[in-house]
Amino acid sequence: MSASEPDWWRSAAIYQVYVRSFADGDGDGTGDLSGVRTRLPYLAELGVDALWFTPWYVSPLADGGYDVADYRAIDPAFGTLGEAEKLIAEARQLGIRTIVDIVPNHVSDQHVWFRAALAARPGGPERALFHFRRGRGPDGERPPNDWESEFGGPAWTRAPDGEWYLHLFAPEQPDLNWAHPAVRREHEEILRFWFERGVAGVRIDSAALLAKDAYLPDFAPGRDPHPYVDRDELHDIYRSWRAVADEYAGIFVGEVWLPDSERFARYLRPDELHTAFNLSFLACPWDAERLRRTIDETLAEHAPVGAPATWVLCNHDVTRTVTRYGREDTGFDFATKAFGTPTDLGLGTRRARAAALLSLALPGSVYVYQGEELGLPEAEIPRDRIQDPMHFRSGGTDPGRDGCRVPLPWTGAPPAAEPWLPPPADWDVYAADRQAADPDSMLTFYRRALRLRRTEPGFGDGPLTWLPHPSGVLAFARQDGLVCVVNLGADQVALPAHDSVLLTSGPLEGGGLPRDTAAWLRA
């Protein structure tokens, strides 16, 4: 897939950069844009087509940057707008495009709009940009409705003058009122701001949550339509956004968590979003039957609208693949996260390598979260160093998401300054410089796989045909004789007829494919 193709996004390999933890260029313990710029050759050698940056904007970091105070400025901890523009241009010279993150559901409580709203009188126009309401009870002492925050606890916080404001996430993240035309105008201007600076696309955070029922009714299980998830008003918003993106040949990828495949597909109609994250694949256990069902359902829900699927194993919110696949429960659910879960990292690593070949061979585009190419496990964060609000909102029972956000180990040497999150004592064994010299390392394996995906025919967007296979095995053909086989069963299996072996996730045994191993073949 050439980076110059107009439909590059249909088959792209996209690397997620969590700036705060990617590379520290100035030695202060926090990742920054100068660190990313120094590692662009590494990313080019890795073989990715685009970089998706999680929010790099000015933020108090109450939720890892997803509480944005200014969308037109880079947080000083990361650098400057000028550096961002240089990074976008330098990456493009290497054939790597840039995707930025927009968080339209809410802003930071330090955003100029919300500070003005708090200073305004109840009922003032400044408050109309948010969801302010009087509380229930004789003195308004109870929240206006019974909605719960995604992070636990009430979705309402009381302002000093007695009114309450809505926040589906942390109290520091007040929800915007998307029924207000000024909110829509502002976000369309933000899109233009970044497209004019050369970004190729925008990832939309919590894309199905923006619109709310104007009456803000109590939540009732089974209520249709839902008071704040997947409301029909959203599609008019995204049609307007698509018109902006089309002016710049930009693309969108939406974070859309929906169980209804027909409702999900509506976001991918030709005049709305280009792609959406396939989060059911990310959460699927290491089980052949369930993975095949998830793959089939994903391809079926994308087919009617002609959109390519996306495949992702991990991101900045989810337990790292090596750890998740080394546990008894290999699926992912926020509700089941717990401290001290037993993990077999050797088993998890074998499965993670096989899963990488599976995801990279499926039709459509693929996302790789930073550090997955190093085989990083989930880090255990000491309780007194945890920063994620999910931990605190759970009363301390949820370990939070910091374990997948620990800064990457570039070398085996100690860092110049204490990283913002503490790395495990053995982090140096995963160092990129050590792995680059090891022909059997996870980094070398990812480089080979991504190089083949880019240069060999049959990968990326296009049809998939399932092949006959034993129980516990996934086997499918792509175009030009490309075949992928993944053994999730208990026993070694024979490979299907083939002319050559392109790559395996582990050594073959007597020509057979061992358990928890994958192979790319040319038939």
C-alpha positions in Angstrom: 0.0 0.0 0.0 1.5 3.3 -1.1 1.1 6.3 1.2 0.3 8.4 -1.8 -2.8 6.5 -2.7 -6.1 8.5 -2.1 -7.7 5.5 -0.4 -4.6 4.9 1.8 -6.8 4.6 4.9 -8.6 1.5 3.6 -5.5 -0.7 4.1 -3.3 1.4 6.4 -1.2 0.2 9.3 -1.7 3.0 11.9 0.5 3.4 15.0 -1.0 4.9 18.1 1.2 7.5 19.9 0.4 8.3 23.5 2.8 11.3 23.6 3.2 11.5 27.3 4.7 8.0 27.3 6.3 7.6 23.9 9.7 9.3 23.9 11.2 12.0 26.2 13.2 14.4 24.1 14.1 17.0 26.8 14.9 14.6 29.7 12.2 15.8 32.1 10.5 12.4 32.5 7.5 13.2 30.3 7.3 12.3 26.6 7.1 15.2 24.1 7.0 16.1 20.4 10.7 16.5 20.2 11.0 12.9 21.4 8.6 11.8 18.7 10.5 13.6 16.0 13.8 11.9 17.0 12.0 8.5 16.7 10.4 9.1 13.3 13.2 7.0 11.6 12.3 4.1 14.0 8.6 4.4 13.0 9.5 4.5 9.3 11.6 1.4 9.7 8.8 -0.3 11.6 6.7 0.2 8.5 3.6 2.1 9.5 1.6 4.3 7.2 0.2 6.8 9.8 0.5 8.0 13.4 -2.6 8.5 15.5 -1.8 11.0 18.3 -3.9 10.9 21.5 -4.7 14.4 22.7 -1.6 16.7 22.7 -3.5 19.8 23.5 -3.3 22.1 26.6 -4.8 20.1 29.4 -4.7 19.9 33.2 -4.4 16.1 32.6 -7.3 15.1 34.9 -7.9 12.3 32.4 -4.7 11.8 30.5 -5.3 14.7 28.2 -8.9 13.8 27.3 -9.8 16.9 29.3 -8.9 19.6 26.7 -8.6 23.2 27.7 -7.5 24.6 24.3 -7.8 22.7 21.0 -5.6 25.2 19.1 -2.5 24.9 21.4 -0.1 22.2 22.3 0.4 21.5 26.0 3.7 23.1 27.0 4.8 19.8 28.6 4.8 18.4 25.0 6.1 21.3 23.0 4.6 24.0 20.8 2.3 24.3 17.9 5.3 25.1 15.7 6.8 21.7 16.7 3.6 19.9 15.9 3.6 21.5 12.5 7.2 20.4 12.0 6.4 16.9 13.2 3.5 16.6 10.8 5.6 17.7 7.8 8.7 15.6 8.7 6.6 12.5 9.1 4.9 13.1 5.8 8.3 13.3 4.1 8.9 9.8 5.4 5.6 8.6 4.0 3.8 8.7 7.3 0.5 10.6 7.7 -0.8 12.1 10.9 -4.2 11.6 12.6 -5.1 13.8 15.6 -7.6 13.1 18.4 -10.7 15.3 18.9 -12.8 14.9 22.1 -16.2 16.5 21.2 -18.3 15.2 24.0 -16.7 17.4 26.7 -14.0 19.9 27.5 -11.8 20.5 30.5 -13.3 22.5 33.4 -10.4 24.9 32.7 -11.6 25.6 29.2 -12.5 29.3 28.7 -16.1 28.4 27.9 -16.6 26.5 31.2 -14.8 29.0 33.3 -17.2 31.7 31.9 -20.2 29.4 32.5 -19.2 29.0 36.2 -18.8 32.7 36.6 -22.2 33.4 34.9 -25.6 33.6 36.6 -27.9 30.6 36.4 -29.8 30.7 33.2 -27.1 32.8 31.5 -26.1 32.3 27.9 -22.7 31.0 28.9 -24.3 28.0 30.6 -26.3 27.1 27.6 -23.2 25.7 26.0 -23.2 23.0 28.7 -25.9 21.0 30.6 -26.6 23.0 33.8 -29.8 22.1 35.7 -31.4 22.7 39.1 -31.2 19.8 41.4 -33.9 17.7 42.9 -35.2 18.0 46.4 -36.5 21.1 48.4 -33.1 22.8 48.2 -31.9 21.2 45.0 -29.5 19.0 47.0 -29.8 15.9 44.8 -28.6 15.5 41.1 -31.1 16.4 38.4 -31.3 12.8 37.2 -29.9 9.3 38.0 -27.3 9.1 35.3 -24.0 7.4 36.2 -20.6 8.5 35.1 -18.6 6.2 32.8 -15.9 6.4 35.6 -18.3 5.5 38.4 -20.4 7.6 40.7 -23.0 10.3 39.7 -22.7 12.0 36.3 -23.4 15.4 38.0 -21.4 17.8 40.1 -22.8 20.8 41.9 -21.5 24.3 41.2 -20.9 26.8 44.0 -24.2 28.6 43.2 -26.3 25.4 43.6 -26.9 24.4 40.0 -25.5 21.1 38.8 -23.6 20.3 35.5 -23.4 17.1 33.6 -20.2 15.1 33.0 -20.4 11.6 31.6 -16.8 11.1 32.6 -14.8 12.9 35.4 -16.1 16.1 37.1 -13.3 17.9 35.4 -14.8 17.0 32.0 -18.1 18.9 31.6 -20.3 17.7 28.7 -21.0 20.2 25.9 -24.5 20.9 24.7 -24.5 19.7 21.1 -28.0 21.2 20.5 -26.3 24.6 20.7 -25.2 26.0 17.2 -22.1 27.6 18.7 -20.8 24.2 19.8 -21.2 22.8 16.3 -19.5 25.9 14.7 -16.6 25.7 17.1 -15.8 22.1 16.3 -16.0 22.6 12.6 -13.5 25.4 12.9 -11.3 23.2 15.0 -11.4 20.5 12.3 -10.4 23.1 9.7 -7.6 24.4 12.0 -5.9 21.0 12.0 -6.6 20.0 8.5 -4.9 23.3 7.4 -1.9 22.2 9.3 -1.5 19.1 7.3 -3.1 16.3 9.3 -4.6 13.5 7.2 -7.4 12.5 9.6 -9.2 12.9 12.9 -10.0 10.2 15.5 -13.3 11.0 17.2 -13.4 10.1 20.9 -16.6 8.8 22.4 -18.3 9.4 19.1 -21.7 8.0 20.0 -22.2 10.1 23.2 -22.5 13.7 22.0 -26.3 14.2 21.7 -28.5 14.0 24.7 -32.3 13.9 25.2 -33.2 17.6 25.8 -35.3 16.5 28.8 -32.4 14.7 30.5 -34.8 12.0 31.8 -33.9 9.3 34.4 -32.1 6.4 32.9 -34.4 3.4 32.3 -33.0 0.1 31.1 -34.1 -0.6 27.6 -35.2 2.9 26.9 -35.4 3.5 23.2 -34.0 5.8 22.1 -31.2 5.9 24.7 -31.0 9.3 26.5 -27.4 9.8 25.5 -26.0 6.9 23.4 -26.4 6.6 19.6 -29.1 9.2 19.2 -30.3 10.0 15.7 -29.3 13.6 16.0 -25.6 12.5 15.8 -25.8 11.7 12.1 -26.5 15.3 11.1 -23.5 16.4 13.1 -21.2 13.9 11.3 -22.6 14.7 7.9 -21.6 18.3 8.5 -18.1 17.2 9.7 -17.8 15.0 6.6 -18.3 18.0 4.4 -15.4 19.7 6.1 -13.1 16.7 5.8 -13.9 16.4 2.1 -12.6 19.9 1.5 -9.2 18.7 2.7 -9.3 15.0 1.6 -9.2 14.2 5.3 -10.6 11.1 6.9 -12.4 10.2 10.2 -12.2 7.2 12.5 -14.8 7.1 15.2 -14.7 5.4 18.6 -18.1 3.8 18.5 -19.1 1.2 21.1 -22.4 -0.3 19.9 -23.8 -3.8 20.1 -26.3 -3.3 17.3 -24.5 -3.9 14.0 -27.1 -2.1 11.9 -26.9 1.0 14.1 -23.1 0.8 14.0 -23.0 0.7 10.2 -25.0 3.9 10.0 -22.0 5.9 11.1 -20.1 4.5 8.2 -22.4 5.6 5.4 -20.6 7.4 2.5 -21.5 10.9 3.8 -20.5 10.3 7.4 -17.4 8.6 9.0 -14.8 6.8 6.9 -14.0 4.1 9.5 -14.8 3.2 13.1 -12.8 1.2 15.7 -13.7 -2.5 15.8 -13.8 -2.8 19.6 -15.6 -6.2 19.6 -12.4 -7.7 18.1 -10.3 -6.0 20.7 -12.4 -7.4 23.6 -12.8 -10.9 22.1 -11.2 -13.8 24.0 -8.5 -16.0 22.5 -10.9 -18.6 21.2 -11.2 -19.7 17.6 -15.0 -20.0 17.4 -15.6 -16.6 19.0 -12.9 -14.9 17.0 -14.3 -16.2 13.7 -17.8 -15.1 14.7 -16.5 -11.6 15.6 -14.6 -11.4 12.3 -17.6 -12.5 10.3 -19.9 -10.1 12.1 -17.5 -7.2 11.6 -17.1 -7.8 7.9 -20.9 -8.3 7.5 -21.8 -5.0 9.3 -19.3 -3.1 7.1 -20.3 -4.6 3.8 -23.6 -2.8 3.2 -21.9 0.6 3.5 -18.7 -0.3 1.7 -16.5 0.7 4.5 -13.3 -1.1 5.5 -13.1 -2.8 8.8 -10.5 -1.8 11.4 -8.6 -4.3 13.6 -6.9 -3.5 17.0 -5.7 -5.6 19.8 -4.9 -2.9 22.4 -5.0 0.8 23.1 -4.3 3.3 25.8 -7.4 2.2 27.7 -7.0 -1.6 27.5 -4.9 -4.2 29.3 -1.9 -4.9 27.1 -2.2 -7.9 24.8 0.7 -9.9 26.2 -0.8 -9.7 29.7 -4.4 -10.2 28.7 -3.7 -13.3 26.6 -1.6 -14.8 29.4 -4.6 -14.9 31.8 -7.4 -17.4 32.3 -9.9 -14.9 31.1 -8.4 -13.7 27.8 -11.2 -11.3 26.9 -11.5 -7.7 28.0 -14.1 -6.0 30.1 -13.6 -2.8 32.2 -15.9 -4.3 34.8 -13.7 -7.3 35.5 -10.3 -5.5 35.9 -8.7 -6.3 39.3 -5.4 -6.1 41.1 -3.3 -9.2 41.3 -4.7 -11.2 38.4 -2.4 -14.2 37.7 -0.6 -14.0 34.4 1.6 -16.4 32.3 3.6 -13.9 30.3 5.3 -16.7 28.2 1.9 -17.9 27.1 0.7 -14.4 26.6 3.7 -13.5 24.4 3.2 -16.5 22.1 -0.5 -15.7 21.7 0.2 -12.0 21.1 2.6 -12.8 18.3 0.1 -15.1 16.7 -2.7 -12.5 17.2 -0.5 -9.9 15.5 -0.3 -12.0 12.3 -4.0 -12.6 12.5 -4.9 -8.9 12.8 -2.4 -7.8 10.2 -3.8 -10.3 7.7 -7.5 -9.4 8.0 -9.2 -7.1 5.4 -9.0 -3.4 6.1 -6.8 -1.3 8.2 -5.0 -2.2 11.5 -4.0 -0.2 14.5 -0.9 -0.9 16.6 -0.6 0.7 20.1 2.8 1.9 21.0 4.9 -0.7 22.8 2.9 -3.7 21.4 5.8 -4.1 18.9 8.1 -4.5 21.9 5.9 -7.1 23.5 5.4 -4.9 26.6 3.2 -6.5 29.4 0.8 -4.5 31.5 2.8 -2.8 34.2 1.9 -3.1 37.9 1.7 0.5 39.2 2.2 1.1 43.0 -1.1 2.3 44.4 0.4 5.5 45.6 1.6 6.4 42.0 -1.7 5.6 40.2 -3.1 8.7 38.4 -6.1 7.4 36.4 -9.4 8.7 37.6 -11.1 5.3 37.0 -9.1 4.0 40.0 -10.2 6.7 42.3 -13.9 6.8 41.1 -14.0 3.1 41.8 -13.1 3.5 45.4 -9.7 2.0 44.7 -10.8 -1.4 43.4 -10.1 -0.8 39.7 -6.4 -0.7 38.9 -7.1 1.8 36.2 -5.5 2.3 32.8 -2.0 3.5 33.9 -0.5 0.0 33.5 -0.6 0.3 29.7 0.6 3.9 29.7 4.1 3.5 31.3 6.8 5.2 29.2 8.4 3.0 26.5 11.9 1.6 27.2 14.1 2.8 24.4 17.4 1.7 25.9 18.5 -0.4 28.8 20.1 2.6 30.5 18.3 4.3 33.4 16.3 7.4 32.2 17.7 10.8 32.7 14.8 11.8 35.0 12.1 9.9 36.9 9.4 9.0 34.4 5.9 10.4 35.1 4.8 6.8 35.7 7.2 4.3 37.2 8.5 1.5 34.9 8.8 -2.0 36.3 12.2 -3.1 37.5 12.7 -5.4 34.5 11.6 -2.9 31.9 15.2 -2.8 30.4 14.7 -6.4 29.0 12.1 -4.9 26.6 14.4 -2.0 25.4 14.1 -1.2 21.7 17.8 -1.0 21.2 18.3 -4.5 22.5 15.4 -5.9 20.5 16.6 -4.3 17.3 19.8 -6.5 17.5 17.8 -9.7 18.3 16.5 -11.6 15.2 13.9 -13.4 17.4 12.6 -10.4 19.3 9.1 -9.0 19.1 10.4 -5.8 17.5 12.1 -7.7 14.7 9.0 -9.8 14.2 6.7 -6.8 13.9 9.2 -5.2 11.4 9.1 -8.3 9.2 5.3 -8.6 9.4 4.7 -4.9 8.6 7.2 -5.0 5.8 5.5 -8.0 4.2 2.1 -6.5 4.7 3.2 -3.4 2.8 5.1 -5.1 0.0 3.4 -8.5 -0.6 0.2 -8.7 -2.6 -3.0 -9.8 -0.9 -2.9 -7.8 2.3 -5.1 -4.8 3.2 -8.6 -4.2 2.0 -10.4 -6.8 0.0 -12.2 -10.2 0.2 -11.6 -13.0 2.8 -12.5 -16.7 2.2 -12.5 -19.2 5.0 -10.7 -22.4 4.3 -11.4 -25.9 5.7 -9.7 -26.3 9.0 -9.7 -28.4 12.2 -11.5 -27.4 15.3 -9.6 -24.7 17.2 -8.0 -23.3 14.0 -8.6 -20.2 11.9 -7.6 -20.5 8.3 -8.5 -18.1 5.5 -7.3 -17.0 2.1 -6.9 -13.4 0.8 -6.1 -12.4 -2.7 -3.1 -13.5 -4.8 -2.7 -16.8 -3.0 -2.1 -15.3 0.5 -3.2 -17.7 3.3 -3.2 -17.1 7.1 -3.5 -20.0 9.6 -3.8 -19.5 13.3 -3.7 -22.5 15.7 -5.7 -21.8 18.9 -6.3 -25.5 19.6 -4.6 -27.9 22.0 -2.6 -29.8 19.5 -0.2 -29.2 16.6 -1.9 -29.1 13.2 -0.7 -29.7 9.6 -0.3 -26.6 7.4 -2.6 -26.5 4.3 -1.0 -27.0 0.9 1.3 -24.1 0.1 4.2 -23.0 -2.1 6.1 -21.0 0.5 6.1 -19.8 4.1 6.2 -16.0 4.3 6.3 -15.7 8.1 5.4 -17.6 11.3 4.9 -16.2 14.8 7.0 -19.1 16.2 9.0 -22.0 15.0 7.3 -24.8 13.1 7.7 -28.3 14.5 8.3 -31.0 11.9 6.5 -28.8 9.3 3.4 -28.6 11.6 1.9 -25.5 13.2 2.2 -25.7 17.1 -0.6 -24.4 19.3 -0.8 -20.6 19.8 1.1 -20.1 16.6 0.2 -18.4 13.3 1.6 -18.6 9.8 1.4 -16.6 6.6 1.7 -18.8 3.5 1.7 -18.3 -0.2 -0.3 -20.9 -2.0 
